[in-house]
Amino acid sequence: MAQAKVRVTWLGHSTFLFDTPGGKRVVIDPFLENNPACPTAFKSLERADLVLVTHGHYDHVAEAERIAKASGALVIGIFEVCHWLGQRGVEKTSGMNKGGSQTAEGIRVTMTHALHSAGFINPDGSITYLGEPAGYVIEFENGYRIYHAGDTGIFGDMALIGELYAPQTALLPIGDHFTMGPREAAKACELLKVPQVVPMHFGTFPVLTGTPAALRALVEPKGVRVLELKPGETVEIGDGEQ
């Protein structure tokens, strides 16, 4: 019998595994081998049904190719990322763009806006343009919705994401420097109207200085729960509509 909830495992940085109520495994922004926060047991991850990529920076897309080839997973990303992966021998991709939705493996995926950059640095130092950055609202088989914001600064249209898709948990970057810090992430929670937030993209490298404690101090007095995960930790969340 399938579990009623979504099992969420954080592997450090922006990398998450979702084991779904329907028995599928979704991997988002796989950054494993060279991720100093990723536990050793997950470095050679091979099982996946669906891989989501938010943008073309190395620490979000580099291992999508390996995991897709090893597992046969479908990769979803912005059109340019999927085209690039296809040229590198990934057989199953489904490119999309911001504002669009698609259903794959019984899971509905909506691509949202993000404020960031997106290019892959090649071994010779040149940069390959890989489209724009994005986020995702993921609706699982039981109806539970998680918003993974990707690497982003805050933007006012997060209010529209909240209004249109009503995510019940938001995965938000808080590290600062390259993304939002805790102050901006707290405002994002307000715009999204989410009851729960999982901080990400912090602490992986020294420059990412934002902390869950700083976020908690800003949002918990306003009724938003901060679910702080340790790399490799798994929790169950969401039993459908709330």
N, C-alpha and C positions, 0 to 999 in steps of 0.2 A: 504493500500500500504506500502510495507517495506521501511524503510529508506535507502538512498543511501550510507550512511557512517557507520562506526563502532563507536558505543558509548563506550567509555572507562571510567571506574570508578576506581580510585585508593583507596584502603582501608587501606593504610599504609603498611609498610614493603615491601614484594614482592607480595602482594595480589591484583589482578585486576579482575574486571568483564568486559567482553566484551559482549555487546548486539549487535548482528550481523545484517547485512542487510537482512538476511533470517529469522529474528525473533528468533534466538536461543540465549541462554545465556551460555557463557563460563566462568568458574571460574578457575583461576590459583593460585596455592599455597595458599589455604584457611587457613588463620590464623586470627581468628575473636574474639572469646570469651576472650582470654587472650592476645590479641594484644592491647597494650595501645594506639595505634594510630588509631584503627578502631572506627569509629563513632558508637554510640549506636544503631542507626537505622539499622545497618547492622550486628549486633552481632548474630542474629538468622537466617541468610540467609538460605533459604530452596529451592528456585527455581533455578534450573540449568539443562541444557541439557548435558553439557560436563564439566568434571573436569580434569584439567591438573596438575600434580605434578612434580616438577623439581627434588626433591630428598627427602631423608628420614628423615631429621631433623624435630624435633617437630614443629617448627615455619613455616613449609611448608606443612606437611602432616597430622598433628594431626586431623584436622576437615574434611578431605576428606571423612572419613568413615561416619560421621554424615550427611553431605550434600548429599552424594550419596544415603544413605538409605532413607532420607527424600524426595528426589526429583526423585529418579530413574535414575539419571544421569549416563552416562558412564564415567568411570575413565580411563584416559590414563596416564601411567607412565612407568618407566623402569621396566623390567620383575619382579625383586624382590619386588618392591613396590606393583605391582598389585597382585602378589602371596600372599603377606602379607595381603593386604586388602581383598582378597578373603577368606582367612582363618578367617577373622574377620566378615564375613557375607555380604560383598559387592558383589552383584550379577552380576553387569555388569562392567567388566574391560577389557582392551585391552592393555596388556603389549607389549612393543616394546624395541628397543635398538638404540644406537647411529648410525646415518647414515640412518636409516629407515624412511619411511613416511607412513602415512595412512590417509584415508579420513573418517571422522565420522561426522554425522549431517550436511553434505555438506561442511565441513571445512577440509582443508588439513593441517595435522600436521607433521612436520619433526623434529625429535629429533637430537639435536646437542651436541657437546662436552661441558663440563664445568670442571673447575679446582676447586675442593673443596673436602669435605668429605661427607659421607652420612650414618648415623646410628641413630636409634631411641632409646632414653633412656627410658627404662622401669621403672615402679614404684619402682622396687627393686634395681634400679641403674645399672642393666646390660644393655648392648647395643646390639640391634638386627641389624645385617648388612642388609641394604636395597639397595644393588647395588650401582652403581656409580651415581654421580650427572649429570645433563643434562640441556640443554636449549631447546627452541623450536622456530622454525619459523612457524608461523601460517598464513595460507593464507585463507582469508575469501571469502564468496560467490561472492563478487564483484571484487576479484583479489587483494585486498590490503593485504600487508604482514607486519606483526609485528614480531620482534625478541625479545623474552623474554630470557635473558641470564641466568636466574637462579642465584644462588650464585656462583660466579666465580672470579678467578683471570684472568688477561689478558693472552691471548695465541695467538701466531702468526697465527694460523689457523682461527682466526676470519676473516682474509682476504679471506679465501675460502668460508666462510659463505656468505660474501658480494658478492663474484663472482658468486657463484652457485645459491643463492636464492634472492639476491638483496632486502633485507628488506627495507621498506620505513620509518619505525620508529623502533628504538631500545629502549627497556626497560633495562637499565643498572644499576647494583648496584654501589653505590658511597660511602657507609658508611665507608669503610676502616676497618681494624682490621680482620674481617672475610672474606672480599671480596675486590674487587678493591676499591680504593679511586678515587677522581676526576682526578688525574693525569693519572692513568691507564685507566679510563673510557674515557678520552679525546683521548688517543691513540687508544682505541677500536673503537671510532667513525671514526677515520682516516682509520683504517684497514677495517671496515665494509662499509665505504663510504656512510653512512646514512645522509640524510638531516635533520633529526629530532631525538632527544633523549629525553626520559622521565626518569629522575633519580628515583631510588627506593632503598630500603634497606638502608635507612639513617634515623637517628633521632629517631628511635623506642626506642632505649635504649641509655644511655649516651656514651657507648663505640663506637657507630657508628657516628663518628664525621664529616665525609665528608658532604659537603653542595652543593646544586644546584648552589649557587653563585660562588663557587670555580670552578665548572665545566663550568659554563657559561663564566667565564673569559678566559677559555682555548679554548673553541670550537667556540663561537660565532664570534670571529674575523676571523675564518676560514670558516664561512658560515654555520655552523650547528646550528639549532634552538634548544634551550632547552625549552621543554614544562614542566614547573614545576606545578605539581598538588598538591592540598591539600587533605588530607584524606576525602573521601566522595564526592569529586568533579568529575563531569562528563563532558567530552568533546566529540565532534564528530570529527573524523579524517578519512581521506582516502576515496576516491571515485573511487578506482580501479587503473588501471595502470596509472603511471605518466611519 
